[in-house]
Amino acid sequence: MLAKVCSSSLLGIDAILVDVEVDISQGLPQFATVGLPDGAVKESKDRVKSALKNSGYEFPSRKITVNLAPADIRKEGASFDLPISIGILAATGVVKGRRTREYLLLGELSLDGVVKPVRGCLSVAVAAREGGFSGIIVPRDNACEGAVVDGIDVIGVSELGEVVEFLNGDREIPPCRVDIAELFSETADHGEDFSEVKGQDHAKRAIEVAAAGAHNILMIGPPGSGKTMLARRIPGILPRMSFEEAIETTKVYSVMGILERDRALITHRPFRSPHHTISDIGLIGGGNTPRPGEVSLSHNGLLFLDELPEFKKHVLEVLRQPLEDGRVTISRALMSITYPSRMMLVSAMNPCKCGGTGEGPAGCSCTPREIHQYRSRISGPLLDRIDIQIEVPAVRYRELADRAEGEGSAVIARRVGRAREIQLDRFRGTRVHCNAQMTPRQIRKFCEPDPAGHRLLELVTERMGFSARAYTRILKVARTIADLEGSSAVTEQHLAEAIQYRSLDRKAL
């Protein structure tokens, strides 16, 4: 007897359809799983056997062969428990009807037949809709996650018996519904506001420019100057995520299995701040079983690297591709997986190893050679990919004692939002969403300076020895400054401010 049900397997952050074929034939009792299964899939035979018996169904004492097709793609995880169980019941005639062909199944089984949550339900729902299925049957804890996908029914179940009754038509389970508008109406409670930051007006302005164009930024200053405080307030001024961005980001968290059960969709831009002891695999992704890293978990959000020179140099160098391309490609012998990583990099560092300010009795005690060695931990090519580099000096007592509140995050967010709207209108119909993502052709079209601006760029480029990449970064930042002012042209004034945001390059003067 042969039966076939449909399931799915994850490949990167996307899902591929997998046919679970179950054949029960005469012979000695045996359970074989073929089709490149990993250890968790091979172990499913014991979970399936116990789950069927403890749910009141007979487990056939014959030769059982389970084929997971396509057979040339590795299958991982325990999510095939439910479709294998239903395949066995369909082959023995317990499950009947056409619903087994209309619904995609996914779920891990405990020994008593309870359906446990799995990873990647959102990606599976998207794949099922594209594959023409009527719906998917998933663990109840994953139902809300899959229900954000329009045009497909998501049936949440708690135990194996419910699935059998539903497929046989003996029980109706209403599909899960999620109010997308309500999810996006929830305001993010960041709890931190720019009005709490004393002084640092220059740094606030640079951060506003960075947020308006999604530019990478590096803050250089002594301990206690407020670098981390400033960084943690940036999410509060970033524009809201679109539905497409929310789906992309939620997919990454879903395949990692770290999406909160009561959150169907990530609607606020993520903020990730890994420790400087992180490995290159932890940052970029990979491993024996490839998983997304911190750069992908920051997709459409913000990645904050504090104490940048303390990160291992080879770890920082792997940031080059995601900063340039907005994606990470991990190649293995059997596969090549691409994860999205279009994030805004915010980093901070001390001016030298001792962290001194260079002023007063507690000033810097480092020699010029030690300062050079400390800063050389960050390579030139990586610095070129950071659009804005600013100095954050120590805050004076007069500024700390000032009781007046500064400009709040809500006011800054409105200006940033207007600038982003200008950019969305400018790049409408393309895959570019903000100035930081502009292609060389778009830079030539939208960032052409006026004659005075050309003369200024020629002067500073020759004197500072800017690389071609640094030159284009200046043009992008200048375009963002012009957008904040509502100017259609990039003028000398905009370029002058953008040049001031190349702090480390200006040291060459």
C-alpha positions as CSV (number, residue, x, y, z in Angstrom):
1,M,0.0,0.0,0.0
2,L,1.3,3.4,-1.0
3,A,0.3,6.8,0.3
4,K,1.6,10.3,-0.3
5,V,1.2,13.5,1.8
6,C,3.0,16.8,1.4
7,S,5.3,18.6,3.8
8,S,8.1,21.1,3.6
9,S,11.7,21.6,4.4
10,L,13.7,24.8,5.0
11,L,16.5,26.0,2.7
12,G,17.9,29.2,4.0
13,I,14.9,31.4,5.0
14,D,12.7,29.9,2.3
15,A,10.8,26.6,2.3
16,I,10.7,23.9,-0.4
17,L,7.9,21.5,-0.9
18,V,8.6,17.9,0.0
19,D,6.6,14.8,-0.9
20,V,6.4,12.3,1.9
21,E,5.8,8.9,0.3
22,V,5.0,6.0,2.5
23,D,5.0,2.4,1.2
24,I,3.9,-0.5,3.4
25,S,4.7,-4.0,2.0
26,Q,5.1,-7.6,3.1
27,G,8.3,-8.5,4.9
28,L,10.0,-8.5,8.2
29,P,9.1,-5.4,10.4
30,Q,11.4,-2.6,9.3
31,F,11.3,1.2,9.1
32,A,13.6,2.8,6.6
33,T,13.7,6.5,5.8
34,V,15.4,7.6,2.5
35,G,15.9,11.0,0.8
36,L,18.9,12.5,2.6
37,P,17.4,12.6,6.1
38,D,19.5,14.0,9.0
39,G,19.7,12.5,12.4
40,A,16.5,14.1,13.7
41,V,14.5,12.8,10.7
42,K,15.9,9.3,11.1
43,E,15.0,9.2,14.8
44,S,11.4,10.1,13.9
45,K,10.5,6.4,13.5
46,D,10.6,5.9,17.3
47,R,8.6,9.0,18.0
48,V,6.0,8.1,15.2
49,K,5.6,4.5,16.5
50,S,5.0,5.6,20.1
51,A,2.8,8.5,19.1
52,L,0.6,6.3,16.9
53,K,0.2,3.6,19.6
54,N,-0.5,6.1,22.4
55,S,-3.1,7.9,20.3
56,G,-5.0,4.7,19.8
57,Y,-3.9,3.7,16.3
58,E,-2.3,0.5,15.2
59,F,1.3,0.6,14.0
60,P,1.8,-1.9,11.2
61,S,4.3,-4.7,11.8
62,R,5.5,-4.8,8.2
63,K,8.2,-3.3,6.1
64,I,7.7,0.5,6.0
65,T,9.7,2.7,3.6
66,V,9.4,6.5,3.8
67,N,10.8,8.5,0.9
68,L,11.3,12.2,1.2
69,A,11.4,13.7,-2.3
70,P,13.3,15.5,-3.9
71,A,15.9,13.1,-2.6
72,D,18.9,15.3,-3.5
73,I,18.1,18.0,-0.9
74,R,19.0,17.3,2.8
75,K,16.0,17.2,5.1
76,E,16.5,18.5,8.7
77,G,14.6,18.7,11.9
78,A,11.7,16.9,13.6
79,S,8.9,18.6,11.5
80,F,8.4,15.4,9.4
81,D,6.9,13.5,12.3
82,L,3.4,14.5,11.6
83,P,3.4,14.0,7.8
84,I,5.1,10.6,8.2
85,S,2.4,9.5,10.8
86,I,-0.4,10.6,8.5
87,G,1.3,8.9,5.6
88,I,1.3,5.6,7.6
89,L,-2.3,6.0,8.6
90,A,-3.3,6.8,5.0
91,A,-1.5,3.8,3.7
92,T,-3.3,1.6,6.2
93,G,-6.7,3.1,5.3
94,V,-7.3,5.0,8.6
95,V,-7.1,8.4,6.9
96,K,-9.2,8.8,3.8
97,G,-10.4,11.5,1.5
98,R,-9.0,14.2,-0.7
99,R,-7.9,16.6,2.1
100,T,-4.5,14.8,2.4
101,R,-3.8,16.3,-1.1
102,E,-5.1,19.8,-0.3
103,Y,-3.2,20.4,2.9
104,L,0.5,20.6,3.7
105,L,1.4,19.1,7.1
106,L,4.2,20.1,9.5
107,G,4.8,19.2,13.1
108,E,6.9,17.4,15.7
109,L,5.2,14.6,17.7
110,S,5.8,13.8,21.4
111,L,5.5,10.2,22.5
112,D,1.9,10.7,23.6
113,G,0.8,12.2,20.2
114,V,0.9,15.9,21.2
115,V,1.9,18.1,18.2
116,K,4.9,20.3,19.3
117,P,6.0,23.6,17.6
118,V,8.6,23.7,14.8
119,R,10.7,26.3,13.0
120,G,9.9,28.1,9.8
121,C,6.1,28.0,9.8
122,L,5.9,31.4,8.1
123,S,8.2,30.3,5.2
124,V,6.2,27.1,4.9
125,A,2.9,29.1,4.6
126,V,4.4,31.2,1.8
127,A,5.6,28.1,-0.1
128,A,2.2,26.3,0.4
129,R,0.4,29.3,-1.1
130,E,2.7,29.5,-4.1
131,G,2.3,25.7,-4.5
132,G,-1.5,26.0,-4.8
133,F,-2.5,24.3,-1.5
134,S,-5.7,25.1,0.2
135,G,-4.0,25.3,3.6
136,I,-1.4,24.0,6.0
137,I,-1.8,22.0,9.2
138,V,0.7,23.0,11.8
139,P,1.1,23.0,15.6
140,R,-1.3,25.4,17.4
141,D,1.6,27.4,18.8
142,N,2.7,28.2,15.2
143,A,-0.7,28.9,13.7
144,C,-0.7,32.7,14.3
145,E,2.8,32.9,12.7
146,G,1.6,31.3,9.5
147,A,-1.7,33.1,9.5
148,V,-0.1,36.4,8.5
149,V,0.2,35.0,4.9
150,D,-3.0,36.0,3.0
151,G,-4.8,33.5,0.7
152,I,-4.2,30.3,2.6
153,D,-5.9,28.6,5.6
154,V,-3.7,27.8,8.6
155,I,-5.1,25.0,10.8
156,G,-3.6,24.8,14.2
157,V,-3.8,21.4,16.0
158,S,-2.7,20.1,19.4
159,E,-2.6,16.4,19.0
160,L,-2.5,13.6,16.3
161,G,-6.1,12.6,16.8
162,E,-7.3,16.1,15.8
163,V,-5.5,15.9,12.5
164,V,-6.9,12.4,11.6
165,E,-10.5,13.6,12.4
166,F,-10.0,16.8,10.3
167,L,-8.6,15.0,7.3
168,N,-11.4,12.5,7.4
169,G,-14.0,15.3,7.6
170,D,-15.3,14.2,11.0
171,R,-14.2,17.4,12.6
172,E,-14.0,21.0,11.5
173,I,-11.3,23.3,12.8
174,P,-11.6,27.0,12.0
175,P,-8.5,28.5,10.4
176,C,-6.5,30.9,12.5
177,R,-7.0,34.6,11.7
178,V,-4.6,37.5,12.4
179,D,-5.4,41.2,12.2
180,I,-2.4,42.6,10.3
181,A,-3.6,46.2,10.8
182,E,-3.7,45.7,14.6
183,L,-0.2,44.3,14.6
184,F,1.2,47.4,12.8
185,S,-0.9,49.7,15.0
186,E,1.1,48.6,18.1
187,T,3.6,51.3,19.0
188,A,7.1,50.3,19.9
189,D,7.9,51.0,23.5
190,H,11.6,51.7,23.3
191,G,11.6,53.4,26.7
192,E,14.6,55.5,25.6
193,D,14.4,59.0,24.1
194,F,16.9,61.4,22.6
195,S,15.6,64.1,25.0
196,E,17.5,62.3,27.7
197,V,20.9,62.8,26.0
198,K,22.8,65.8,27.4
199,G,24.9,67.7,24.9
200,Q,26.3,65.9,21.9
201,D,24.4,68.0,19.3
202,H,26.9,67.2,16.6
203,A,26.5,63.4,17.2
204,K,22.7,63.7,17.3
205,R,22.7,65.5,13.9
206,A,25.0,62.8,12.4
207,I,22.7,60.0,13.8
208,E,19.7,61.8,12.3
209,V,21.4,61.9,8.9
210,A,22.4,58.2,9.2
211,A,18.8,57.2,10.1
212,A,17.3,59.2,7.3
213,G,19.4,57.4,4.7
214,A,20.1,54.1,6.5
215,H,23.8,54.9,6.5
216,N,26.4,52.9,8.5
217,I,27.9,55.0,11.3
218,L,30.9,54.8,13.6
219,M,31.2,56.8,16.8
220,I,34.6,57.5,18.3
221,G,34.9,58.8,21.8
222,P,36.1,58.1,25.4
223,P,34.2,55.9,27.8
224,G,31.2,57.7,29.3
225,S,30.7,60.1,26.4
226,G,27.3,58.5,25.5
227,K,28.1,56.4,22.5
228,T,26.0,53.4,23.7
229,M,23.3,55.7,25.0
230,L,23.0,57.3,21.6
231,A,23.0,54.0,19.7
232,R,20.2,52.5,21.8
233,R,17.9,55.4,21.0
234,I,18.3,55.1,17.2
235,P,15.4,52.5,16.8
236,G,13.1,55.2,18.2
237,I,13.7,57.5,15.2
238,L,13.7,54.9,12.4
239,P,10.6,54.7,10.1
240,R,8.1,52.0,10.5
241,M,8.6,48.7,8.7
242,S,6.5,47.9,5.6
243,F,4.6,44.6,5.4
244,E,7.1,43.2,3.0
245,E,10.0,44.1,5.3
246,A,8.2,42.6,8.3
247,I,7.7,39.3,6.4
248,E,11.4,39.2,5.4
249,T,12.5,39.9,9.0
250,T,10.0,37.5,10.6
251,K,11.2,34.7,8.2
252,V,14.7,34.9,9.6
253,Y,13.5,34.7,13.2
254,S,11.1,31.9,12.3
255,V,13.7,29.6,10.8
256,M,15.9,30.2,13.8
257,G,13.1,29.2,16.1
258,I,13.4,32.4,18.2
259,L,10.1,34.1,17.2
260,E,8.0,34.7,20.3
261,R,4.9,32.6,20.4
262,D,2.6,35.5,21.1
263,R,4.0,37.6,18.2
264,A,2.7,36.6,14.8
265,L,4.9,39.2,13.0
266,I,7.9,41.4,13.8
267,T,6.6,44.9,13.1
268,H,9.4,46.9,14.7
269,R,12.9,47.1,13.4
270,P,15.2,44.7,15.3
271,F,18.1,46.0,17.4
272,R,21.0,43.4,17.8
273,S,24.0,44.0,20.0
274,P,26.4,41.0,20.0
275,H,29.3,40.8,22.5
276,H,32.8,41.4,21.0
277,T,33.7,37.7,21.8
278,I,31.3,36.5,19.0
279,S,32.8,34.2,16.3
280,D,32.6,34.8,12.6
281,I,29.9,32.1,12.3
282,G,27.9,33.7,15.0
283,L,28.1,37.1,13.3
284,I,27.7,36.1,9.7
285,G,26.0,32.7,9.9
286,G,27.0,29.2,8.9
287,G,27.9,26.1,10.8
288,N,27.6,22.4,10.0
289,T,23.9,23.0,9.7
290,P,23.8,26.5,8.3
291,R,21.9,29.0,10.4
292,P,21.5,32.8,10.0
293,G,23.9,35.0,12.0
294,E,23.5,38.3,13.8
295,V,23.8,40.3,10.5
296,S,20.7,38.4,9.2
297,L,18.8,38.8,12.5
298,S,19.4,42.5,12.1
299,H,17.8,42.5,8.6
300,N,15.8,45.7,8.0
301,G,17.0,46.9,11.4
302,L,20.1,47.9,13.3
303,L,23.3,46.0,14.2
304,F,25.2,47.6,17.1
305,L,28.9,46.6,17.5
306,D,30.2,48.3,20.7
307,E,34.0,48.4,21.3
308,L,34.6,47.7,17.6
309,P,38.4,47.1,17.8
310,E,37.9,44.5,20.4
311,F,36.2,42.2,17.9
312,K,38.6,39.7,16.3
313,K,39.9,41.1,13.0
314,H,38.9,38.1,10.9
315,V,35.3,38.4,12.4
316,L,35.1,42.1,11.3
317,E,36.4,41.3,7.8
318,V,33.4,39.0,7.1
319,L,31.2,42.0,7.3
320,R,32.4,43.3,4.0
321,Q,29.9,41.3,1.8
322,P,26.8,42.0,3.8
323,L,27.6,45.7,4.1
324,E,28.2,45.9,0.3
325,D,25.6,43.5,-1.1
326,G,22.9,43.3,1.6
327,R,23.0,39.5,1.7
328,V,25.3,36.7,2.9
329,T,26.1,33.6,0.8
330,I,27.2,30.5,2.7
331,S,28.6,27.7,0.4
332,R,28.9,24.1,1.4
333,A,29.7,21.0,-0.6
334,L,26.0,20.0,-1.1
335,M,24.4,23.5,-1.1
336,S,24.8,27.2,-1.3
337,I,22.4,29.3,1.0
338,T,21.8,33.0,0.8
339,Y,20.5,34.9,3.8
340,P,19.3,38.6,3.7
341,S,21.4,41.1,5.7
342,R,20.3,44.6,4.7
343,M,20.9,46.3,8.0
344,M,22.2,49.6,9.3
345,L,25.5,49.1,11.1
346,V,26.1,51.3,14.1
347,S,29.5,50.9,15.8
348,A,31.4,52.5,18.6
349,M,35.0,52.6,19.7
350,N,37.4,54.4,22.0
351,P,39.9,56.8,20.5
352,C,42.8,54.6,21.9
353,K,43.4,51.5,23.9
354,C,43.4,53.3,27.3
355,G,40.2,55.2,26.4
356,G,41.6,58.6,27.6
357,T,40.2,61.9,26.4
358,G,43.6,63.5,25.9
359,E,42.7,66.3,28.3
360,G,43.3,66.8,32.0
361,P,45.2,64.6,34.5
362,A,43.3,61.5,33.4
363,G,44.1,62.0,29.7
364,C,45.5,59.6,27.2
365,S,48.6,57.7,28.2
366,C,49.1,55.9,24.8
367,T,52.0,56.6,22.5
368,P,51.3,57.5,18.8
369,R,52.4,54.0,17.9
370,E,50.0,52.4,20.3
371,I,47.1,54.6,19.0
372,H,48.0,53.6,15.5
373,Q,48.1,49.9,16.4
374,Y,44.7,50.1,18.2
375,R,43.0,51.8,15.2
376,S,44.6,49.6,12.7
377,R,42.6,46.7,14.0
378,I,39.8,48.1,11.8
379,S,40.9,47.7,8.2
380,G,40.7,50.4,5.6
381,P,38.3,48.5,3.3
382,L,35.9,48.1,6.3
383,L,36.2,51.8,7.2
384,D,35.4,52.7,3.6
385,R,32.1,50.9,3.9
386,I,31.1,53.0,6.9
387,D,29.5,56.1,5.5
388,I,29.6,58.3,8.6
389,Q,32.5,58.5,11.1
390,I,32.1,61.0,13.9
391,E,33.9,61.9,17.2
392,V,31.8,61.9,20.4
393,P,33.7,64.0,22.9
394,A,33.3,63.8,26.7
395,V,30.3,65.7,28.0
396,R,31.1,68.9,30.0
397,Y,29.7,69.4,33.5
398,R,27.6,72.4,32.4
399,E,25.8,70.2,29.8
400,L,25.3,67.4,32.4
401,A,23.8,69.8,34.9
402,D,21.5,71.5,32.4
403,R,17.9,70.7,33.4
404,A,16.5,71.6,30.0
405,E,15.3,68.7,27.9
406,G,16.8,68.3,24.4
407,E,14.9,67.5,21.2
408,G,12.8,64.4,21.6
409,S,12.9,61.3,19.4
410,A,9.4,61.9,18.1
411,V,10.4,65.2,16.5
412,I,13.5,63.7,15.0
413,A,11.5,60.7,13.7
414,R,9.2,63.0,11.8
415,R,12.1,64.6,9.9
416,V,13.6,61.2,9.2
417,G,10.2,59.9,8.0
418,R,9.8,62.8,5.6
419,A,13.3,62.2,4.2
420,R,12.5,58.5,3.7
421,E,9.3,59.3,1.9
422,I,11.3,61.4,-0.5
423,Q,13.6,58.5,-1.1
424,L,10.8,56.0,-1.6
425,D,9.2,58.2,-4.2
426,R,12.6,58.7,-5.9
427,F,13.3,55.0,-6.1
428,R,9.8,53.8,-6.8
429,G,9.7,50.8,-9.1
430,T,13.2,49.7,-8.1
431,R,14.6,47.4,-5.5
432,V,16.3,50.4,-3.8
433,H,14.5,51.8,-0.7
434,C,17.0,54.4,0.7
435,N,20.0,56.4,-0.3
436,A,22.5,54.0,1.3
437,Q,21.5,51.3,-1.2
438,M,21.9,53.5,-4.3
439,T,23.7,51.9,-7.3
440,P,26.5,53.7,-9.2
441,R,24.1,54.6,-11.9
442,Q,21.6,56.1,-9.4
443,I,24.5,58.0,-7.7
444,R,25.4,59.7,-11.0
445,K,21.7,60.5,-11.7
446,F,20.6,61.8,-8.2
447,C,23.8,63.0,-6.5
448,E,25.3,65.3,-9.1
449,P,26.8,68.3,-7.2
450,D,26.7,71.9,-8.3
451,P,29.9,73.5,-9.7
452,A,31.0,74.8,-6.3
453,G,30.5,71.3,-4.9
454,H,32.6,69.8,-7.7
455,R,35.5,72.2,-6.8
456,L,35.2,71.3,-3.1
457,L,35.2,67.5,-3.8
458,E,38.2,67.9,-6.1
459,L,40.1,69.8,-3.4
460,V,39.4,67.4,-0.5
461,T,39.8,64.2,-2.5
462,E,43.3,65.2,-3.7
463,R,44.3,66.4,-0.2
464,M,42.8,63.5,1.8
465,G,43.4,60.7,-0.8
466,F,39.9,59.4,-0.6
467,S,39.2,56.0,-2.2
468,A,36.6,55.7,-4.9
469,R,34.3,54.0,-2.3
470,A,34.7,56.8,0.2
471,Y,34.0,59.3,-2.6
472,T,30.6,57.6,-3.4
473,R,29.8,57.4,0.3
474,I,30.2,61.2,0.6
475,L,27.8,61.7,-2.3
476,K,25.2,59.4,-0.7
477,V,25.4,61.2,2.6
478,A,25.2,64.6,0.9
479,R,22.1,63.4,-0.9
480,T,20.5,62.4,2.4
481,I,21.4,65.8,4.0
482,A,19.7,67.5,1.0
483,D,16.6,65.3,1.5
484,L,16.4,66.4,5.1
485,E,16.3,70.0,4.0
486,G,13.9,69.2,1.2
487,S,16.4,70.3,-1.5
488,S,16.3,68.6,-4.9
489,A,19.9,69.6,-5.6
490,V,23.1,68.6,-3.9
491,T,25.0,71.8,-3.0
492,E,28.4,72.7,-1.7
493,Q,26.9,73.1,1.8
494,H,25.6,69.5,1.8
495,L,28.9,68.1,0.6
496,A,30.8,70.1,3.3
497,E,28.7,68.6,6.0
498,A,29.1,65.1,4.5
499,I,32.9,65.5,4.4
500,Q,32.9,66.4,8.1
501,Y,31.4,63.0,8.8
502,R,34.7,61.3,7.6
503,S,36.4,61.8,10.9
504,L,39.1,59.1,10.5
505,D,39.9,60.2,6.9
506,R,40.3,63.8,8.1
507,K,43.2,62.7,10.3
508,A,45.3,62.5,7.2
509,L,45.2,66.3,6.8
